[in-house]
Amino acid sequence: MSSFGLYIIGFIILIGGLAYAAFLLGAPPVWIGVGAIVLIGIGIITGVSKTRQKDETEASE
């Protein structure tokens, strides 16, 4: 499995734990959903930036 896939799986597990904790604390489900969507977006952006292959051209040196 690629490092991006592992990163996303770990991030989804983290989001699930945070959403469950928010549910137990009595947060409204709408806000739990909004927070989960925002965190998924942040996870995808950081996952792509951390696992992206660097371009090995002369211009990048």
C-alpha distance matrix in Angstrom:
0.0 3.8 6.6 8.3 6.4 6.9 10.3 11.2 10.7 12.8 15.2 15.8 16.7 19.0 20.6 21.2 22.9 25.0 26.0 27.1 29.1 30.7 31.6 33.2 35.1 36.6 35.0 35.7 32.8 33.2 32.5 29.5 28.1 29.0 27.4 24.1 24.1 25.0 22.3 19.6 21.0 21.0 17.4 16.4 18.8 17.9 14.1 14.9 17.5 15.6 12.6 14.9 15.7 19.4 21.8 23.5 26.8 30.3 30.9 28.1 29.8
3.8 0.0 3.8 5.3 5.2 6.5 8.7 10.1 10.8 12.6 14.3 15.6 17.0 18.6 20.1 21.4 23.1 24.7 25.8 27.4 29.1 30.5 31.8 33.5 35.1 36.5 34.6 35.3 32.6 32.6 31.6 28.9 27.5 27.9 26.2 23.2 22.9 23.3 20.7 18.1 19.0 18.7 15.3 14.0 15.9 14.9 11.1 11.5 14.0 12.1 8.9 11.1 12.0 15.7 18.3 20.2 23.5 26.9 27.3 24.4 26.2
6.6 3.8 0.0 3.8 5.4 5.1 6.0 8.6 9.9 10.6 12.1 14.2 15.5 16.5 18.2 20.0 21.3 22.5 24.2 25.8 27.1 28.5 30.2 31.8 33.0 34.7 32.8 33.8 31.4 31.4 30.0 27.4 26.3 26.5 24.4 21.7 21.6 21.5 18.6 16.6 17.4 16.5 13.1 12.4 13.9 12.2 8.7 9.8 11.6 9.1 6.5 9.7 11.2 14.6 17.7 19.7 23.1 26.3 26.4 23.3 24.8
8.3 5.3 3.8 0.0 3.8 5.5 5.0 6.2 8.6 9.9 10.4 12.2 14.3 15.2 16.3 18.2 20.0 20.9 22.2 24.2 25.7 26.6 28.3 30.2 31.4 32.7 30.6 31.2 28.7 28.5 27.2 24.8 23.3 23.4 21.6 18.9 18.4 18.3 15.8 13.4 13.9 13.5 10.2 8.9 10.7 9.7 5.9 6.9 9.6 8.2 5.9 8.6 11.1 14.4 17.4 20.0 23.1 26.3 26.0 23.0 25.0
6.4 5.2 5.4 3.8 0.0 3.8 5.4 5.2 6.1 8.6 9.8 10.5 12.4 14.2 15.2 16.5 18.5 20.0 20.9 22.5 24.4 25.6 26.8 28.7 30.3 31.5 29.6 30.1 27.4 27.5 26.6 23.8 22.3 22.9 21.3 18.2 17.9 18.6 16.0 13.3 14.7 14.8 11.2 10.2 13.0 12.3 8.7 10.1 13.1 11.8 9.7 12.2 14.5 18.0 20.8 23.3 26.4 29.7 29.5 26.6 28.7
6.9 6.5 5.1 5.5 3.8 0.0 3.8 5.5 5.1 6.2 8.5 9.9 10.7 12.4 14.3 15.4 16.8 18.5 19.9 21.3 22.8 24.4 25.8 27.3 28.9 30.5 28.9 29.9 27.4 27.9 26.7 23.7 22.7 23.5 21.4 18.4 18.9 19.3 16.2 14.1 16.0 15.4 11.6 11.8 14.4 12.8 9.4 11.8 14.1 11.9 10.4 13.7 15.9 19.2 22.4 24.6 27.9 31.1 31.0 27.8 29.5
10.3 8.7 6.0 5.0 5.4 3.8 0.0 3.8 5.5 5.3 6.1 8.7 10.0 10.6 12.3 14.3 15.5 16.5 18.2 20.1 21.2 22.5 24.3 25.9 27.1 28.7 26.8 27.9 25.7 25.9 24.3 21.6 20.8 21.1 18.7 16.1 16.5 16.4 13.2 11.6 13.1 12.0 8.3 9.0 11.2 9.2 6.3 9.4 11.3 9.3 8.8 12.2 15.0 18.0 21.3 23.8 27.0 30.0 29.5 26.2 27.9
11.2 10.1 8.6 6.2 5.2 5.5 3.8 0.0 3.8 5.4 5.0 6.0 8.6 9.7 10.3 12.1 14.2 15.1 16.1 18.1 19.8 20.7 22.2 24.2 25.5 26.7 24.6 25.3 22.8 22.9 21.7 19.0 17.7 18.2 16.3 13.3 13.5 13.9 11.0 8.7 10.6 10.5 6.8 7.1 10.3 9.6 6.9 9.6 12.3 11.4 10.9 13.6 16.7 19.8 22.8 25.7 28.6 31.7 31.0 27.8 30.0
10.7 10.8 9.9 8.6 6.1 5.1 5.5 3.8 0.0 3.8 5.4 5.2 6.3 8.7 9.9 10.6 12.5 14.4 15.3 16.6 18.6 20.0 21.0 22.8 24.5 25.9 24.3 25.1 22.5 23.2 22.2 19.0 18.1 19.3 17.3 14.0 14.9 16.0 12.9 10.8 13.5 13.6 9.9 10.7 14.0 13.1 10.5 13.3 15.9 14.5 13.8 16.8 19.6 22.8 25.9 28.5 31.6 34.8 34.3 31.1 33.1
12.8 12.6 10.6 9.9 8.6 6.2 5.3 5.4 3.8 0.0 3.8 5.5 5.1 6.3 8.7 9.9 10.8 12.5 14.3 15.5 16.7 18.5 20.0 21.3 22.8 24.6 23.2 24.6 22.4 23.3 21.8 18.6 18.3 19.3 16.7 13.9 15.5 15.9 12.3 11.3 14.1 13.2 9.6 11.6 14.3 12.5 10.6 14.0 15.8 13.9 14.0 17.4 20.3 23.2 26.5 29.0 32.2 35.2 34.6 31.2 32.9
15.2 14.3 12.1 10.4 9.8 8.5 6.1 5.0 5.4 3.8 0.0 3.8 5.4 5.0 6.2 8.6 9.9 10.5 12.2 14.2 15.3 16.4 18.2 20.0 21.0 22.6 20.7 21.9 19.9 20.3 18.6 15.7 15.4 15.9 13.3 10.6 12.1 12.1 8.5 7.8 10.6 9.6 6.4 9.0 11.6 10.2 9.1 12.6 14.3 13.2 13.9 16.9 20.2 22.8 26.1 28.9 31.9 34.7 33.8 30.4 32.3
15.8 15.6 14.2 12.2 10.5 9.9 8.7 6.0 5.2 5.5 3.8 0.0 3.8 5.3 5.0 6.1 8.6 9.8 10.3 12.2 14.2 15.1 16.3 18.3 19.8 21.0 19.2 20.0 17.5 18.2 17.1 13.9 13.2 14.5 12.4 9.1 10.7 12.0 8.9 7.4 10.9 11.2 8.3 10.2 13.5 13.0 11.7 14.7 17.0 16.3 16.6 19.3 22.6 25.5 28.5 31.5 34.3 37.4 36.4 33.2 35.3
16.7 17.0 15.5 14.3 12.4 10.7 10.0 8.6 6.3 5.1 5.4 3.8 0.0 3.8 5.5 5.1 6.3 8.7 9.9 10.6 12.4 14.3 15.3 16.6 18.5 20.1 19.0 20.3 18.1 19.5 18.3 14.7 14.8 16.6 14.2 11.2 13.6 14.8 11.5 10.8 14.4 14.2 11.4 13.7 16.7 15.6 14.3 17.7 19.7 18.3 18.7 21.8 24.9 27.8 31.0 33.7 36.8 39.7 38.9 35.6 37.5
19.0 18.6 16.5 15.2 14.2 12.4 10.6 9.7 8.7 6.3 5.0 5.3 3.8 0.0 3.8 5.4 5.2 6.3 8.6 9.9 10.7 12.3 14.3 15.5 16.6 18.6 17.2 19.0 17.3 18.6 16.7 13.4 14.2 15.3 12.2 10.0 12.8 13.1 9.6 10.2 13.5 12.5 10.2 13.3 15.7 14.3 13.8 17.4 18.8 17.5 18.6 21.7 25.0 27.5 30.8 33.6 36.6 39.3 38.3 34.9 36.6
20.6 20.1 18.2 16.3 15.2 14.3 12.3 10.3 9.9 8.7 6.2 5.0 5.5 3.8 0.0 3.8 5.4 5.1 6.0 8.5 9.8 10.4 12.1 14.2 15.2 16.5 14.6 15.9 14.0 14.9 13.2 9.9 10.4 11.6 8.8 6.3 9.3 10.1 7.0 7.7 11.3 11.0 9.5 12.4 14.9 14.3 14.3 17.5 19.1 18.6 19.7 22.4 25.9 28.4 31.5 34.5 37.2 40.0 38.7 35.5 37.5
21.2 21.4 20.0 18.2 16.5 15.4 14.3 12.1 10.6 9.9 8.6 6.1 5.1 5.4 3.8 0.0 3.8 5.5 5.1 6.1 8.6 9.8 10.5 12.3 14.2 15.4 14.2 15.4 13.1 14.9 13.9 10.1 10.7 13.0 10.9 8.1 11.3 12.9 10.4 10.5 14.3 14.6 12.8 15.3 18.2 17.8 17.2 20.4 22.3 21.6 22.4 25.1 28.5 31.2 34.4 37.3 40.1 43.1 41.9 38.7 40.7
22.9 23.1 21.3 20.0 18.5 16.8 15.5 14.2 12.5 10.8 9.9 8.6 6.3 5.2 5.4 3.8 0.0 3.8 5.5 5.1 6.2 8.6 9.8 10.6 12.3 14.4 13.8 15.8 14.3 16.5 15.0 11.4 13.0 15.0 12.3 10.5 14.0 14.9 12.2 13.1 16.7 16.2 14.6 17.6 20.1 19.1 18.8 22.3 23.7 22.6 23.7 26.7 30.1 32.6 35.9 38.7 41.7 44.4 43.3 39.9 41.7
25.0 24.7 22.5 20.9 20.0 18.5 16.5 15.1 14.4 12.5 10.5 9.8 8.7 6.3 5.1 5.5 3.8 0.0 3.8 5.4 5.1 6.1 8.6 9.9 10.5 12.5 11.2 13.5 12.5 14.3 12.1 8.8 11.1 12.4 9.3 8.5 12.3 12.6 10.1 12.1 15.2 14.5 13.7 17.0 19.0 18.1 18.6 22.0 23.1 22.4 24.0 26.7 30.3 32.5 35.7 38.7 41.4 44.0 42.6 39.3 41.1
26.0 25.8 24.2 22.2 20.9 19.9 18.2 16.1 15.3 14.3 12.2 10.3 9.9 8.6 6.0 5.1 5.5 3.8 0.0 3.8 5.4 5.1 6.2 8.7 9.8 10.7 9.1 10.6 9.1 11.1 9.6 5.9 8.0 10.2 8.1 7.0 10.7 12.0 10.4 11.9 15.1 15.3 14.8 17.6 19.8 19.7 20.0 23.1 24.6 24.3 25.6 28.2 31.8 34.1 37.2 40.3 42.9 45.6 44.1 41.0 43.1
27.1 27.4 25.8 24.2 22.5 21.3 20.1 18.1 16.6 15.5 14.2 12.2 10.6 9.9 8.5 6.1 5.1 5.4 3.8 0.0 3.8 5.4 5.0 6.2 8.6 9.9 9.8 11.7 10.3 13.2 12.3 8.8 11.0 13.7 11.8 10.7 14.3 15.8 14.1 15.2 18.6 18.8 17.9 20.7 23.1 22.7 22.7 25.9 27.6 26.9 28.1 30.8 34.3 36.8 40.0 43.0 45.7 48.5 47.2 43.9 45.9
29.1 29.1 27.1 25.7 24.4 22.8 21.2 19.8 18.6 16.7 15.3 14.2 12.4 10.7 9.8 8.6 6.2 5.1 5.4 3.8 0.0 3.8 5.4 5.1 6.2 8.7 9.0 11.9 11.7 14.5 12.7 9.8 12.8 14.7 12.3 12.1 15.9 16.6 14.7 16.7 19.8 19.3 18.8 22.0 23.9 23.2 23.7 27.0 28.1 27.4 28.9 31.8 35.3 37.5 40.8 43.7 46.5 49.0 47.6 44.3 46.0
30.7 30.5 28.5 26.6 25.6 24.4 22.5 20.7 20.0 18.5 16.4 15.1 14.3 12.3 10.4 9.8 8.6 6.1 5.1 5.4 3.8 0.0 3.8 5.5 5.0 6.4 5.4 8.4 8.8 11.2 9.2 6.8 10.4 11.9 9.9 10.6 14.2 14.7 13.7 16.0 18.7 18.5 18.6 21.7 23.4 23.1 24.0 27.1 28.1 27.9 29.6 32.1 35.8 37.9 41.0 44.1 46.6 49.1 47.5 44.3 46.2
31.6 31.8 30.2 28.3 26.8 25.8 24.3 22.2 21.0 20.0 18.2 16.3 15.3 14.3 12.1 10.5 9.8 8.6 6.2 5.0 5.4 3.8 0.0 3.8 5.4 5.2 5.5 7.4 7.2 10.6 9.9 7.4 10.5 12.9 11.8 12.0 15.3 16.7 16.0 17.6 20.5 20.9 20.8 23.5 25.7 25.6 26.2 29.2 30.6 30.4 31.8 34.3 37.9 40.2 43.3 46.5 49.0 51.7 50.1 46.9 49.0
33.2 33.5 31.8 30.2 28.7 27.3 25.9 24.2 22.8 21.3 20.0 18.3 16.6 15.5 14.2 12.3 10.6 9.9 8.7 6.2 5.1 5.5 3.8 0.0 3.8 5.4 7.6 10.3 10.8 14.2 13.3 11.0 14.2 16.5 15.0 15.2 18.8 19.8 18.7 20.5 23.6 23.5 23.2 26.2 28.3 27.8 28.3 31.5 32.8 32.2 33.7 36.5 40.0 42.3 45.5 48.5 51.2 53.8 52.3 49.1 50.9
35.1 35.1 33.0 31.4 30.3 28.9 27.1 25.5 24.5 22.8 21.0 19.8 18.5 16.6 15.2 14.2 12.3 10.5 9.8 8.6 6.2 5.0 5.4 3.8 0.0 3.8 5.9 9.4 11.1 13.9 12.3 10.9 14.6 16.1 14.4 15.5 19.0 19.4 18.6 21.0 23.6 23.3 23.5 26.7 28.3 27.8 28.8 31.9 32.9 32.4 34.3 36.9 40.5 42.5 45.7 48.8 51.4 53.8 52.1 48.8 50.6
36.6 36.5 34.7 32.7 31.5 30.5 28.7 26.7 25.9 24.6 22.6 21.0 20.1 18.6 16.5 15.4 14.4 12.5 10.7 9.9 8.7 6.4 5.2 5.4 3.8 0.0 3.8 6.4 8.6 11.5 10.6 9.9 13.3 14.9 14.2 15.5 18.5 19.3 19.2 21.4 23.8 24.0 24.6 27.4 29.0 29.1 30.1 33.0 34.1 34.1 35.8 38.2 41.9 43.9 47.0 50.2 52.6 55.1 53.3 50.1 52.1
35.0 34.6 32.8 30.6 29.6 28.9 26.8 24.6 24.3 23.2 20.7 19.2 19.0 17.2 14.6 14.2 13.8 11.2 9.1 9.8 9.0 5.4 5.5 7.6 5.9 3.8 0.0 3.8 6.3 8.4 6.9 6.8 10.3 11.4 10.8 12.6 15.3 15.9 16.2 18.5 20.6 20.9 21.8 24.5 26.0 26.3 27.5 30.2 31.3 31.5 33.4 35.5 39.3 41.2 44.1 47.4 49.7 52.1 50.2 47.2 49.3
35.7 35.3 33.8 31.2 30.1 29.9 27.9 25.3 25.1 24.6 21.9 20.0 20.3 19.0 15.9 15.4 15.8 13.5 10.6 11.7 11.9 8.4 7.4 10.3 9.4 6.4 3.8 0.0 3.8 5.5 5.6 6.5 8.9 10.2 10.9 12.6 14.6 15.8 16.8 18.6 20.5 21.4 22.5 24.7 26.3 27.1 28.3 30.6 32.0 32.6 34.2 36.1 39.9 41.9 44.6 48.0 50.1 52.7 50.6 47.8 50.1
32.8 32.6 31.4 28.7 27.4 27.4 25.7 22.8 22.5 22.4 19.9 17.5 18.1 17.3 14.0 13.1 14.3 12.5 9.1 10.3 11.7 8.8 7.2 10.8 11.1 8.6 6.3 3.8 0.0 3.8 5.4 4.9 6.2 8.6 9.8 10.4 12.3 14.2 15.2 16.3 18.5 19.9 20.6 22.5 24.5 25.5 26.3 28.5 30.2 30.9 32.2 34.0 37.7 40.0 42.6 46.1 48.2 50.9 49.0 46.2 48.7
33.2 32.6 31.4 28.5 27.5 27.9 25.9 22.9 23.2 23.3 20.3 18.2 19.5 18.6 14.9 14.9 16.5 14.3 11.1 13.2 14.5 11.2 10.6 14.2 13.9 11.5 8.4 5.5 3.8 0.0 3.8 5.5 5.2 6.3 8.7 9.9 10.7 12.5 14.3 15.4 16.9 18.6 19.9 21.4 23.0 24.5 25.6 27.4 29.1 30.2 31.6 33.0 36.8 38.8 41.2 44.8 46.7 49.3 47.2 44.6 47.2
32.5 31.6 30.0 27.2 26.6 26.7 24.3 21.7 22.2 21.8 18.6 17.1 18.3 16.7 13.2 13.9 15.0 12.1 9.6 12.3 12.7 9.2 9.9 13.3 12.3 10.6 6.9 5.6 5.4 3.8 0.0 3.8 5.3 4.9 6.0 8.4 9.8 10.5 12.1 14.0 15.4 16.4 18.0 20.0 21.2 22.3 23.8 25.8 27.1 28.0 29.8 31.3 35.1 37.0 39.6 43.1 45.0 47.5 45.3 42.6 45.0
29.5 28.9 27.4 24.8 23.8 23.7 21.6 19.0 19.0 18.6 15.7 13.9 14.7 13.4 9.9 10.1 11.4 8.8 5.9 8.8 9.8 6.8 7.4 11.0 10.9 9.9 6.8 6.5 4.9 5.5 3.8 0.0 3.8 5.5 5.2 6.1 8.7 10.0 10.5 12.2 14.4 15.3 16.1 18.3 20.1 20.9 21.8 24.2 25.7 26.3 27.8 29.7 33.4 35.6 38.3 41.7 43.9 46.5 44.6 41.7 44.1
28.1 27.5 26.3 23.3 22.3 22.7 20.8 17.7 18.1 18.3 15.4 13.2 14.8 14.2 10.4 10.7 13.0 11.1 8.0 11.0 12.8 10.4 10.5 14.2 14.6 13.3 10.3 8.9 6.2 5.2 5.3 3.8 0.0 3.8 5.4 5.0 6.2 8.6 9.8 10.5 12.4 14.3 15.1 16.6 18.6 19.9 20.6 22.6 24.5 25.4 26.6 28.2 31.9 34.1 36.6 40.2 42.2 45.0 43.0 40.3 42.9
29.0 27.9 26.5 23.4 22.9 23.5 21.1 18.2 19.3 19.3 15.9 14.5 16.6 15.3 11.6 13.0 15.0 12.4 10.2 13.7 14.7 11.9 12.9 16.5 16.1 14.9 11.4 10.2 8.6 6.3 4.9 5.5 3.8 0.0 3.8 5.5 5.2 6.3 8.6 10.0 10.9 12.5 14.2 15.7 16.9 18.5 19.8 21.6 23.0 24.3 25.8 27.1 30.9 32.8 35.2 38.8 40.6 43.2 41.0 38.3 41.0
27.4 26.2 24.4 21.6 21.3 21.4 18.7 16.3 17.3 16.7 13.3 12.4 14.2 12.2 8.8 10.9 12.3 9.3 8.1 11.8 12.3 9.9 11.8 15.0 14.4 14.2 10.8 10.9 9.8 8.7 6.0 5.2 5.4 3.8 0.0 3.8 5.5 5.2 6.1 8.6 10.0 10.5 12.0 14.3 15.5 16.3 17.8 20.0 21.1 22.0 23.9 25.5 29.3 31.1 33.8 37.2 39.3 41.8 39.7 36.9 39.3
24.1 23.2 21.7 18.9 18.2 18.4 16.1 13.3 14.0 13.9 10.6 9.1 11.2 10.0 6.3 8.1 10.5 8.5 7.0 10.7 12.1 10.6 12.0 15.2 15.5 15.5 12.6 12.6 10.4 9.9 8.4 6.1 5.0 5.5 3.8 0.0 3.8 5.5 5.1 6.1 8.6 9.8 10.2 12.3 14.3 15.2 15.9 18.2 19.9 20.6 21.9 23.7 27.4 29.6 32.3 35.7 38.0 40.7 38.9 36.0 38.5
24.1 22.9 21.6 18.4 17.9 18.9 16.5 13.5 14.9 15.5 12.1 10.7 13.6 12.8 9.3 11.3 14.0 12.3 10.7 14.3 15.9 14.2 15.3 18.8 19.0 18.5 15.3 14.6 12.3 10.7 9.8 8.7 6.2 5.2 5.5 3.8 0.0 3.8 5.5 5.1 6.3 8.7 9.8 10.7 12.5 14.4 15.2 16.8 18.6 19.9 21.1 22.3 26.1 28.2 30.6 34.1 36.1 38.8 36.9 34.2 37.0
25.0 23.3 21.5 18.3 18.6 19.3 16.4 13.9 16.0 15.9 12.1 12.0 14.8 13.1 10.1 12.9 14.9 12.6 12.0 15.8 16.6 14.7 16.7 19.8 19.4 19.3 15.9 15.8 14.2 12.5 10.5 10.0 8.6 6.3 5.2 5.5 3.8 0.0 3.8 5.5 5.2 6.3 8.6 10.1 10.8 12.4 14.1 15.7 16.8 18.3 20.0 21.2 25.0 26.7 29.1 32.7 34.5 37.0 34.9 32.2 34.8
22.3 20.7 18.6 15.8 16.0 16.2 13.2 11.0 12.9 12.3 8.5 8.9 11.5 9.6 7.0 10.4 12.2 10.1 10.4 14.1 14.7 13.7 16.0 18.7 18.6 19.2 16.2 16.8 15.2 14.3 12.1 10.5 9.8 8.6 6.1 5.1 5.5 3.8 0.0 3.8 5.3 5.0 6.0 8.6 9.8 10.4 11.7 14.1 15.2 16.0 17.8 19.5 23.3 25.2 28.0 31.3 33.5 36.1 34.3 31.3 33.6
19.6 18.1 16.6 13.4 13.3 14.1 11.6 8.7 10.8 11.3 7.8 7.4 10.8 10.2 7.7 10.5 13.1 12.1 11.9 15.2 16.7 16.0 17.6 20.5 21.0 21.4 18.5 18.6 16.3 15.4 14.0 12.2 10.5 10.0 8.6 6.1 5.1 5.5 3.8 0.0 3.8 5.5 5.0 6.2 8.7 9.9 10.2 12.2 14.2 15.1 16.2 17.7 21.4 23.7 26.4 29.8 32.0 34.9 33.2 30.3 32.9
21.0 19.0 17.4 13.9 14.7 16.0 13.1 10.6 13.5 14.1 10.6 10.9 14.4 13.5 11.3 14.3 16.7 15.2 15.1 18.6 19.8 18.7 20.5 23.6 23.6 23.8 20.6 20.5 18.5 16.9 15.4 14.4 12.4 10.9 10.0 8.6 6.3 5.2 5.3 3.8 0.0 3.8 5.4 5.2 6.3 8.7 9.8 10.8 12.5 14.3 15.5 16.4 20.1 22.0 24.4 28.0 29.8 32.5 30.6 27.9 30.7
21.0 18.7 16.5 13.5 14.8 15.4 12.0 10.5 13.6 13.2 9.6 11.2 14.2 12.5 11.0 14.6 16.2 14.5 15.3 18.8 19.3 18.5 20.9 23.5 23.3 24.0 20.9 21.4 19.9 18.6 16.4 15.3 14.3 12.5 10.5 9.8 8.7 6.3 5.0 5.5 3.8 0.0 3.8 5.5 5.2 6.1 8.3 10.0 10.7 12.1 14.1 15.3 19.1 20.7 23.3 26.8 28.8 31.3 29.4 26.4 28.8
17.4 15.3 13.1 10.2 11.2 11.6 8.3 6.8 9.9 9.6 6.4 8.3 11.4 10.2 9.5 12.8 14.6 13.7 14.8 17.9 18.8 18.6 20.8 23.2 23.5 24.6 21.8 22.5 20.6 19.9 18.0 16.1 15.1 14.2 12.0 10.2 9.8 8.6 6.0 5.0 5.4 3.8 0.0 3.8 5.5 5.3 5.8 8.4 9.9 10.4 11.8 13.7 17.4 19.5 22.5 25.7 28.2 30.9 29.4 26.3 28.6
16.4 14.0 12.4 8.9 10.2 11.8 9.0 7.1 10.7 11.6 9.0 10.2 13.7 13.3 12.4 15.3 17.6 17.0 17.6 20.7 22.0 21.7 23.5 26.2 26.7 27.4 24.5 24.7 22.5 21.4 20.0 18.3 16.6 15.7 14.3 12.3 10.7 10.1 8.6 6.2 5.2 5.5 3.8 0.0 3.8 5.6 5.0 6.1 8.5 9.9 10.5 11.6 15.3 17.6 20.2 23.6 25.9 28.8 27.3 24.4 27.1
18.8 15.9 13.9 10.7 13.0 14.4 11.2 10.3 14.0 14.3 11.6 13.5 16.7 15.7 14.9 18.2 20.1 19.0 19.8 23.1 23.9 23.4 25.7 28.3 28.3 29.0 26.0 26.3 24.5 23.0 21.2 20.1 18.6 16.9 15.5 14.3 12.5 10.8 9.8 8.7 6.3 5.2 5.5 3.8 0.0 3.8 5.5 5.4 6.3 8.7 10.2 10.6 14.3 15.9 18.4 21.9 23.8 26.5 24.7 21.8 24.4
17.9 14.9 12.2 9.7 12.3 12.8 9.2 9.6 13.1 12.5 10.2 13.0 15.6 14.3 14.3 17.8 19.1 18.1 19.7 22.7 23.2 23.1 25.6 27.8 27.8 29.1 26.3 27.1 25.5 24.5 22.3 20.9 19.9 18.5 16.3 15.2 14.4 12.4 10.4 9.9 8.7 6.1 5.3 5.6 3.8 0.0 3.8 5.5 5.1 6.0 8.5 9.8 13.5 15.0 18.0 21.2 23.6 26.1 24.5 21.3 23.5
14.1 11.1 8.7 5.9 8.7 9.4 6.3 6.9 10.5 10.6 9.1 11.7 14.3 13.8 14.3 17.2 18.8 18.6 20.0 22.7 23.7 24.0 26.2 28.3 28.8 30.1 27.5 28.3 26.3 25.6 23.8 21.8 20.6 19.8 17.8 15.9 15.2 14.1 11.7 10.2 9.8 8.3 5.8 5.0 5.5 3.8 0.0 3.8 5.5 5.2 6.0 8.1 11.8 14.1 17.2 20.3 23.0 25.8 24.8 21.5 23.7
14.9 11.5 9.8 6.9 10.1 11.8 9.4 9.6 13.3 14.0 12.6 14.7 17.7 17.4 17.5 20.4 22.3 22.0 23.1 25.9 27.0 27.1 29.2 31.5 31.9 33.0 30.2 30.6 28.5 27.4 25.8 24.2 22.6 21.6 20.0 18.2 16.8 15.7 14.1 12.2 10.8 10.0 8.4 6.1 5.4 5.5 3.8 0.0 3.8 5.6 5.4 5.6 9.3 11.6 14.2 17.6 20.0 23.0 21.7 18.8 21.4
17.5 14.0 11.6 9.6 13.1 14.1 11.3 12.3 15.9 15.8 14.3 17.0 19.7 18.8 19.1 22.3 23.7 23.1 24.6 27.6 28.1 28.1 30.6 32.8 32.9 34.1 31.3 32.0 30.2 29.1 27.1 25.7 24.5 23.0 21.1 19.9 18.6 16.8 15.2 14.2 12.5 10.7 9.9 8.5 6.3 5.1 5.5 3.8 0.0 3.8 5.7 5.4 8.9 10.0 13.0 16.2 18.5 21.1 19.6 16.4 18.7
15.6 12.1 9.1 8.2 11.8 11.9 9.3 11.4 14.5 13.9 13.2 16.3 18.3 17.5 18.6 21.6 22.6 22.4 24.3 26.9 27.4 27.9 30.4 32.2 32.4 34.1 31.5 32.6 30.9 30.2 28.0 26.3 25.4 24.3 22.0 20.6 19.9 18.3 16.0 15.1 14.3 12.1 10.4 9.9 8.7 6.0 5.2 5.6 3.8 0.0 3.8 5.8 8.8 10.3 13.8 16.5 19.3 21.9 21.0 17.5 19.2
12.6 8.9 6.5 5.9 9.7 10.4 8.8 10.9 13.8 14.0 13.9 16.6 18.7 18.6 19.7 22.4 23.7 24.0 25.6 28.1 28.9 29.6 31.8 33.7 34.3 35.8 33.4 34.2 32.2 31.6 29.8 27.8 26.6 25.8 23.9 21.9 21.1 20.0 17.8 16.2 15.5 14.1 11.8 10.5 10.2 8.5 6.0 5.4 5.7 3.8 0.0 3.8 6.5 9.1 12.5 15.1 18.2 21.2 20.8 17.5 19.3
14.9 11.1 9.7 8.6 12.2 13.7 12.2 13.6 16.8 17.4 16.9 19.3 21.8 21.7 22.4 25.1 26.7 26.7 28.2 30.8 31.8 32.1 34.3 36.5 36.9 38.2 35.5 36.1 34.0 33.0 31.3 29.7 28.2 27.1 25.5 23.7 22.3 21.2 19.5 17.7 16.4 15.3 13.7 11.6 10.6 9.8 8.1 5.6 5.4 5.8 3.8 0.0 3.8 6.3 9.3 12.3 15.0 18.1 17.5 14.5 16.8
15.7 12.0 11.2 11.1 14.5 15.9 15.0 16.7 19.6 20.3 20.2 22.6 24.9 25.0 25.9 28.5 30.1 30.3 31.8 34.3 35.3 35.8 37.9 40.0 40.5 41.9 39.3 39.9 37.7 36.8 35.1 33.4 31.9 30.9 29.3 27.4 26.1 25.0 23.3 21.4 20.1 19.1 17.4 15.3 14.3 13.5 11.8 9.3 8.9 8.8 6.5 3.8 0.0 3.8 6.5 9.0 12.0 15.3 15.3 12.4 14.5
19.4 15.7 14.6 14.4 18.0 19.2 18.0 19.8 22.8 23.2 22.8 25.5 27.8 27.5 28.4 31.2 32.6 32.5 34.1 36.8 37.5 37.9 40.2 42.3 42.5 43.9 41.2 41.9 40.0 38.8 37.0 35.6 34.1 32.8 31.1 29.6 28.2 26.7 25.2 23.7 22.0 20.7 19.5 17.6 15.9 15.0 14.1 11.6 10.0 10.3 9.1 6.3 3.8 0.0 3.8 6.3 9.2 12.0 11.9 8.8 10.8
21.8 18.3 17.7 17.4 20.8 22.4 21.3 22.8 25.9 26.5 26.1 28.5 31.0 30.8 31.5 34.4 35.9 35.7 37.2 40.0 40.8 41.0 43.3 45.5 45.7 47.0 44.1 44.6 42.6 41.2 39.6 38.3 36.6 35.2 33.8 32.3 30.6 29.1 28.0 26.4 24.4 23.3 22.5 20.2 18.4 18.0 17.2 14.2 13.0 13.8 12.5 9.3 6.5 3.8 0.0 3.8 5.8 9.1 9.0 6.8 9.4
23.5 20.2 19.7 20.0 23.3 24.6 23.8 25.7 28.5 29.0 28.9 31.5 33.7 33.6 34.5 37.3 38.7 38.7 40.3 43.0 43.7 44.1 46.5 48.5 48.8 50.2 47.4 48.0 46.1 44.8 43.1 41.7 40.2 38.8 37.2 35.7 34.1 32.7 31.3 29.8 28.0 26.8 25.7 23.6 21.9 21.2 20.3 17.6 16.2 16.5 15.1 12.3 9.0 6.3 3.8 0.0 3.8 6.8 8.3 6.6 7.9
26.8 23.5 23.1 23.1 26.4 27.9 27.0 28.6 31.6 32.2 31.9 34.3 36.8 36.6 37.2 40.1 41.7 41.4 42.9 45.7 46.5 46.6 49.0 51.2 51.4 52.6 49.7 50.1 48.2 46.7 45.0 43.9 42.2 40.6 39.3 38.0 36.1 34.5 33.5 32.0 29.8 28.8 28.2 25.9 23.8 23.6 23.0 20.0 18.5 19.3 18.2 15.0 12.0 9.2 5.8 3.8 0.0 3.8 5.4 5.5 7.2
30.3 26.9 26.3 26.3 29.7 31.1 30.0 31.7 34.8 35.2 34.7 37.4 39.7 39.3 40.0 43.1 44.4 44.0 45.6 48.5 49.0 49.1 51.7 53.8 53.8 55.1 52.1 52.7 50.9 49.3 47.5 46.5 45.0 43.2 41.8 40.7 38.8 37.0 36.1 34.9 32.5 31.3 30.9 28.8 26.5 26.1 25.8 23.0 21.1 21.9 21.2 18.1 15.3 12.0 9.1 6.8 3.8 0.0 3.8 5.5 5.6
30.9 27.3 26.4 26.0 29.5 31.0 29.5 31.0 34.3 34.6 33.8 36.4 38.9 38.3 38.7 41.9 43.3 42.6 44.1 47.2 47.6 47.5 50.1 52.3 52.1 53.3 50.2 50.6 49.0 47.2 45.3 44.6 43.0 41.0 39.7 38.9 36.9 34.9 34.3 33.2 30.6 29.4 29.4 27.3 24.7 24.5 24.8 21.7 19.6 21.0 20.8 17.5 15.3 11.9 9.0 8.3 5.4 3.8 0.0 3.8 5.6
28.1 24.4 23.3 23.0 26.6 27.8 26.2 27.8 31.1 31.2 30.4 33.2 35.6 34.9 35.5 38.7 39.9 39.3 41.0 43.9 44.3 44.3 46.9 49.1 48.8 50.1 47.2 47.8 46.2 44.6 42.6 41.7 40.3 38.3 36.9 36.0 34.2 32.2 31.3 30.3 27.9 26.4 26.3 24.4 21.8 21.3 21.5 18.8 16.4 17.5 17.5 14.5 12.4 8.8 6.8 6.6 5.5 5.5 3.8 0.0 3.8
29.8 26.2 24.8 25.0 28.7 29.5 27.9 30.0 33.1 32.9 32.3 35.3 37.5 36.6 37.5 40.7 41.7 41.1 43.1 45.9 46.0 46.2 49.0 50.9 50.6 52.1 49.3 50.1 48.7 47.2 45.0 44.1 42.9 41.0 39.3 38.5 37.0 34.8 33.6 32.9 30.7 28.8 28.6 27.1 24.4 23.5 23.7 21.4 18.7 19.2 19.3 16.8 14.5 10.8 9.4 7.9 7.2 5.6 5.6 3.8 0.0
